[in-house]
Each structure stands twice: as C-alpha cells, then as structure tokens.
Amino acid sequence: MPQKDYVRATRPKAPAKGQARGSRAKAPAASNKPWLLIALTLLTLSVFVYGLWFLKQQPVSSSEPVAAPVKAPAKDELPPKPQSEPYQYIKELENREITVEVPEQQRSVPAVLQCGSFRQQGQAEQMKAQIAFAGITADVRRTEGSNGVWFRVVVGPYESRRAATADMNRLRQMGINTCQVRNWT
C-alpha cells in the first residue's frame, strides 16, 4: 500500500451546484476594474480644485470696514499763513530772564566698604590679597570690642555711597560677595 503524504494532501473540493463531479469548476475572474478607481480619483480631485477656486472668488470678510486710500495733499496746497500772530506771550517773553531757585543738595555721607571681619589676622590678609587682584586697595584694621579682637578688611573711604557701590559691584563680579557699604566714621 502506498504511503499517503498527509502534509501535502488536500481535500478535494466539492463541485459547484449544477456541475457534475468530474467536470472542472472555473474560478470566477477577479474583477479588476481600474477604470472605477481612476474615475473616483478624478472626481475627488475635481471637487477639491473647484472648492479652492470657489474660496478664492469669495470676498475677504473682516470685522473692520475697508478704508479708502488716503490721498496726500499736493505740495502746492499749503494752508495760508495767518496775517498776525494770535498769541501775545511770544512778544512778552522775548527778552525776559527767568530765575529758578534750585535748593542745594545735601552732600552725601562718606562711605567705606567692609569686606570681612576675622578673628585671625592671616585670614584678613588673604581677603586683602583677593581684593588687590581686583585692582582695589584694601586695609586691615584692628579693632577691640567687648567680644575680643577683630581684624576688619576695609576699602575706602569713598566720597559717596554711589562710588562705594560701584566698587562693591566690581568685587562681586570677581567672586567676592561679602562686602557691605557702611557710613564712614
């Protein structure tokens, strides 16, 4: 008995109605209708083009009315000069001198920058050296108070607080952020 190949074996197809078992059935041909697809594409494209044309023909609607262009007056159309000056103050103030009293500004209080206060003189000298790298001369002042001896790093005196603030900003750009403007006494 011959061996049957079950992997490749196919089931025989049932004959279609009205056909005999022995006759071969014709498979219906795939309906390839490219003309239908082309017609739908052309119809869609023509509707799109018509819509664009229709929108272009519509007037632009906006909430503001369209203003008519303004015509500039011709150079020859200048208004006539007045016969006499209507204002009298021009003649009255012609040769007058006006004096204004300016109050004297108070001279600002001299100021200093205090950039640090240390217990050890070595730390104060290091701060003084950092300030010297910025191009500003600093002094180390020894002060004795109720809580012991302090070494203060002081820059100045300055004529005004504004000048002291300018140097303080320069020191901040160099990374020295501990300076404060104080009144010089």
C-alpha positions in Angstrom: 0.0 0.0 0.0 1.4 3.3 -1.0 2.1 5.8 1.8 0.0 8.8 1.9 1.6 12.3 2.4 -0.7 13.9 5.0 1.3 17.2 4.9 0.7 17.9 1.3 -2.7 16.2 1.0 -5.5 18.5 0.2 -9.1 17.8 0.5 -11.0 17.5 -2.8 -13.2 20.5 -3.4 -16.9 19.9 -3.6 -18.4 20.6 -7.1 -20.4 23.7 -7.5 -24.1 23.4 -7.9 -25.2 22.4 -11.3 -21.9 20.8 -12.2 -21.0 17.3 -12.4 -18.5 15.7 -10.2 -16.0 15.1 -12.9 -16.0 18.4 -14.6 -13.6 21.2 -13.6 -15.1 24.3 -12.0 -13.9 27.6 -13.3 -12.9 30.1 -10.7 -14.6 33.5 -11.1 -12.2 36.0 -12.6 -11.0 38.7 -10.2 -12.9 41.8 -11.1 -10.0 44.2 -11.8 -11.8 47.4 -12.6 -9.1 50.1 -12.7 -11.4 52.5 -14.5 -13.6 52.8 -11.4 -10.6 53.8 -9.2 -9.4 56.3 -11.8 -12.9 57.8 -12.1 -13.2 58.2 -8.2 -9.7 59.8 -8.1 -10.6 62.3 -10.9 -13.9 63.1 -9.3 -12.3 63.8 -5.9 -9.5 65.9 -7.4 -12.0 68.0 -9.5 -14.2 68.7 -6.4 -11.1 69.8 -4.5 -9.9 72.2 -7.3 -13.5 73.6 -7.6 -13.6 74.2 -3.8 -10.3 76.1 -4.0 -11.5 78.2 -6.9 -14.8 78.9 -5.1 -13.0 80.1 -1.9 -10.7 82.4 -4.0 -13.7 84.0 -5.6 -15.3 84.9 -2.2 -14.6 88.4 -0.9 -12.5 88.7 2.2 -14.8 89.3 5.2 -13.4 91.1 8.2 -15.0 93.0 11.1 -13.2 96.2 10.1 -14.5 98.1 7.1 -12.0 98.6 4.3 -10.9 102.3 4.3 -10.5 104.1 1.1 -6.9 105.1 0.4 -5.9 108.5 1.8 -4.6 110.9 -0.7 -1.7 113.1 0.4 -2.2 116.8 -0.2 -0.2 118.1 -3.0 2.8 120.2 -2.1 1.2 123.3 -3.6 -1.8 123.1 -1.4 -0.4 124.6 1.8 -2.6 126.4 4.2 -2.4 130.2 4.1 -0.2 132.0 6.7 -2.0 133.9 9.4 -1.9 137.7 9.0 -1.0 138.4 12.6 0.2 136.3 15.5 -2.8 135.3 17.6 -0.7 134.8 20.8 0.7 137.6 22.8 3.1 135.7 25.1 5.7 135.5 22.4 6.2 139.2 22.4 6.0 139.4 26.2 8.7 136.7 26.9 11.0 137.7 24.1 13.7 139.5 26.3 12.7 138.3 29.8 15.1 136.5 32.1 13.7 133.7 34.3 15.5 132.9 37.5 15.0 129.5 39.0 15.9 128.7 42.6 17.5 125.3 43.0 17.8 124.0 46.5 21.3 122.9 47.4 21.7 119.2 47.5 23.0 117.7 50.7 26.4 116.3 50.3 26.3 112.6 50.8 28.0 111.0 53.7 31.4 109.4 53.1 31.2 105.7 52.9 33.5 102.6 53.2 33.3 99.0 52.1 33.7 96.4 54.8 34.5 93.2 53.1 35.2 91.0 56.0 35.7 90.7 59.8 38.0 88.0 61.1 39.4 86.8 64.4 42.8 85.9 62.9 45.0 88.4 61.0 46.1 85.8 58.5 42.5 85.4 57.2 42.1 89.2 56.9 45.4 89.4 54.9 44.1 86.7 52.5 40.9 88.7 51.9 43.0 91.8 51.3 45.1 89.9 48.7 41.9 88.8 46.8 40.7 92.4 46.7 44.1 93.5 45.5 43.8 91.1 42.5 40.6 93.1 41.5 42.7 96.3 41.4 41.3 97.8 44.6 43.4 98.8 47.6 42.2 97.5 50.9 43.3 98.0 54.5 43.2 95.6 57.5 42.1 97.4 60.7 42.4 96.0 64.1 39.5 96.8 66.5 39.0 95.8 70.0 35.5 95.4 71.4 33.6 93.8 74.2 33.8 90.4 72.5 37.5 90.4 71.7 39.9 91.5 68.9 38.7 91.7 65.3 40.6 92.3 62.1 38.4 94.1 59.5 39.1 94.3 55.8 38.0 97.8 54.7 38.1 99.5 51.3 37.8 103.3 51.1 36.8 105.9 52.2 34.7 107.0 49.3 33.1 110.4 48.7 29.6 108.9 48.3 27.7 105.7 48.7 27.4 105.5 44.9 31.1 105.2 44.4 31.3 102.6 47.1 28.5 100.6 45.5 30.3 100.7 42.1 33.4 99.1 43.6 31.2 96.6 45.5 29.7 95.5 42.2 33.1 95.2 40.7 34.2 92.9 43.6 31.1 90.8 43.2 32.0 90.2 39.6 35.3 88.9 40.8 33.5 86.5 43.2 33.9 88.5 46.5 30.3 88.7 47.7 30.9 89.6 51.4 31.3 93.4 51.0 28.8 95.9 52.5 28.6 99.7 52.2 28.9 101.4 55.6 28.9 105.0 56.6 32.5 106.2 57.4 33.0 107.4 60.9 
